[in-house]
Amino acid sequence: MDVIVAADRIGLVKARRTLGVGGFPKDATLALVPTMGALHEGHRSLIRLARERADHVVVSVFVNPLQFGPDEDFSRYPRTFEVDLEICAAEGVSLVFAPSAGDMYPPDRQVGVSAGKMGTIVEGAFRPGHLDGVLTVVLKLFNLVQPDVAVFGQKDAQQLAMIRRMVADLDLPVSIVGAPTIREADGLALSSRNRYLSTHDRHMALALSRALFTGAGRRTPEEIRRAARAVLEGEPEIALDYLVLVDPATFAEVGEDYRGEAVLAVAARVGSTRLIDNVTVDLR
């Protein structure tokens, strides 16, 4: 089936009718994969997982200005819409929702979503307001698309945790599915921002995943942090923002007596490119 493209709210409503959703009783089910475009193999994996969970997959393509800070890369963020459409068609996507910023946000917009305390720690401490912007756009997409299921990548682990928190706190009728991080053969986590990296920077960036997997091979929180940090301390060209071992539900740092799954997360600047990555660690 050809991909339906909806560029605004009215087009989205018409597309939903075409797909046979939203009726009474409701027939077909929808899975949403929110993206900012520049799709890669990681996004393909999200789409494939979404296809297992619903009759139709909707991919949103929207570079959300609310989640970029004033000195971040909003203006140069890669936009490859025609290629994105080809990928969506190849993966069996039913609908691509690609609104403009003007359609998503009225000029006098005042109300948004607050990420609360959890939105001010770890990633939120280095990107103030970022998670507020993420939750605001995700809530709007949920309201507009009305999916039964939404799929997000584990690479943005704090974002995934915050979206789960929002769904629970606001009683949203959507099931959240987390998908494993997809990596290159050498371990680098796939990201749309990887295309910013020079050959040298890309080689340097491998230290991030190397640090995570080195740390994950240790047994206690102290040993995990020390081993991971030692790898990055040997790479003076990497500007570290944070390296943390946190509770996956709250993103609070775990203590030495913590038992259960934890997330070892890193954010750093390699050249002019800021990258994030994480792995799950079992401390049971």
N, C-alpha and C positions, 0 to 999 in steps of 0.2 A: 504494500500500500504506500502511496506517496505521502510524504510528510506534509501536514497542514501547518502553515505558518500564520500565527496571529500576532499582529504588531501593536494591538491595543486591547482594551477591555472588551469592547464590542465584538471584535474579532474572536476573542477568547470565548465569549458566551456562545457565539455561533458555532465555534469549533467543538465545544462540549456537546452541543446538540447533535452535531454531525457524528460524533463518536458514540452517541447514545447513552450519555451519563447525565445525571441530574434529574431524571424523571421520577415518577412515583408509580410503582415501586422502582427503585434504582436498579438498573440492569448492569452495565459494564462498570468495572472498577478502574481507578486511576492511580498510577504511581508517579510522583514528581521527583525529578532530579534537578535541583537548583544549581546553576552554574553561572560563571561570568564569561563563558565562551572560551576561546583558545583551547578547544577540546583536545585531549590526548588520550593515551591508552588507559590512564586512570579513570577518566570520565567514561570511557567505553565500559570499564568494569562496573561502574555504578549503574549504567543503563542496562547492562545484562542482568544484574541483580534485580533491578526494578522490574524487568520483564518477567522474572520468576514470581513476582509478588502481585501482579495485577494484569488486567486485560489490555490496558493501554498505558504507554509511558509518555509523560509530558516532560520535556526538557526546557527549562527557562534559560535564556541567554540575556543577562543584564549585568553590566558593569555598574555596581551599586555605589554611587558617590558618597553615601552616608558612612561607608566603612573605610574610607580613605582619609588620612590626616592631611593637613595643609601642605606638608613637605613630602608626601608619598607619591606613588607612581600612577595616579588615576589617569592622567593625560596620556601616558605612554603605555598603559596596560595593553597587552596584545589583543587586537580585535580581528578575528578571522572568520567572519560570519558565513561566507560562502562555503569555506572548508568545514565549518561546524555543521552546516546543513547536510553536507555530503556524509559526514560521519553519522549523523542522526539517522539519515535514510538507510545507511548500511547496517545500522544496529536495530532497525525496526521500530524507531520512535514514531509515534502517531502524530504528535503535535509539538511544535516548537513555539514557545511564547517569548517574543523578543520585543518588549515594550521600550519606549523611550523614557528618559528620566522625567520629562514633563508629564507623561501619562501616569507614571508611578507616584510622583510627588507633586501635589498642587503648589503653586508659588507661595501661598500663605500657610504652608504646612506648619503645624505647631505641636501635634501629638506624635509621640514615638514610643518605643519600648525601652525601658531601663533594664539593663542587665544586672542591676543591683551590685552587691558587694563582690560577687564572683566575677563580675565584669571589670573589676579594678585590679585584679591580681594577675600574675604571670604575664600572658599576652596583653591583658588589659592595662597593666602597669606601663608597658612600653608603647601602647597604642591607645591612648585615652579616647573613649567614645567608640572605638572600633566595634566592640561586641554589641553596643546599643544599636549601631547601624546594621549589623548582621541580623539581630533579632527583629528589628523593625521591618526589614525587607522580607525576611522569611515569613513573618506573620502575614504581611500583605500578600505574598504569593500563596500561602495557605488559604487565605480568604478568597482570593480570586480564582485559583485553580480548583480548590476544594478536593484535594487528593485524599485517597484512603491511606496511602503509604507515601513516605518521603525518604529518599536515600541520600546519605551524606558520607563522605570519606572520613576515615579515622585519622588521616594525616592532620586534619584540623581538629584535634581531639578536644580542645577547650570549647571550640565552636559547637561541636557535636554535643558535649555535655550541657552547654547552655541551652541549646535547642530542646533537648530532652527536659530540662528544668522548666523552660517556658511552656512546653506542652502539658507538663504535669501541673504547673501552677495555674495556668489559665484554662485547664480542662478542654484542650483542643482535640477534636475528633480525628486525629491522624496518628498512624503508627510510624515511629521513627526507626529506621534501619541503619546501622553503621556498617560500612564496607571497609575491608582491609586496605591498607596502603599498598599501592603498586610501585615497584621499584625497577630501575634499570638493572641490567645484569651485574653491574659493579656496585649496586647498593644504593645509589642516589634515588631518593624519593621523587617520583614524577610530580612536576609542578609546571603550570603555565609560565612561571617566572624563570624557569631553567633556561629559556631561550635568551634571556639577558646575559647569561654567563659566557665569558670568553673561554677559549680552550684551557688557559691557565686556571681561571677561576673555577671552572667545572672540576678540574683535577683537585683543587683545594677543597671544594665543597664535599668531596667524599669523606673528609674528616668528620663530618657531622654524623653520618650513619655509622662510621667506624667507631666513634665515641659511644654512640647509643648501644651498639651490639657488644662492645667491650664491657660497658657497664652492666648490661643485662646478663652477662655471664657470671656476675658476682652474686653473693648470697645475702648480704645485709644492706640496708639503706646506706650506711656510711661507706661500705666497700663499693657499692654501685656508683655513688656520686663521685668518690675519689678516683675510681678507675676511668670513668667517662671524662671527668675534667682533666685528667692527666693527658689524655689524647689531644684535647683541644689546646692545652697549654703548650704543646709542642708545635703548634701552628700559629705563629705570630701574625700571619696575614688575615686570620679570621677574627673579626670583632664580635665577641660573644655578648649577647643580650642577657640570656639566662640559660641555665641548665638546672632543671628541677626534677625531683621525684615526688609525684603528687597522687592524691586520691583521685581516681578517674571520675567520680561523681561531683566532687566539690572543688577540685584543683588546689586544695590545701596541701602544703608540704607534709609528708608522712614522717612519723617519728621512728625510732629504732625498734619500738615494740609493735609496729604496724604489721598486720597479717592480712593477706588477700592480694588482689591484683592492684598494681600501681602503674602509673604512666611516667616514663622517663622522657622528658620533653626538652627540646633545645630550640633556640632561635639565635641566629647569628647573621652578620653581614659578611658576604664574600664578595670582595670588590665593591661594586655599587648595588649589589643585589641582596636583599634580605630573604633568608630561607628559614623555614621551620620544619621540624621533623619530630617523631616520637616513636617509641616502642612500648609495648606492654610488658611488664615484669611481674612474675608470680612470686610473691613473698610468703606464700603459705608453707 
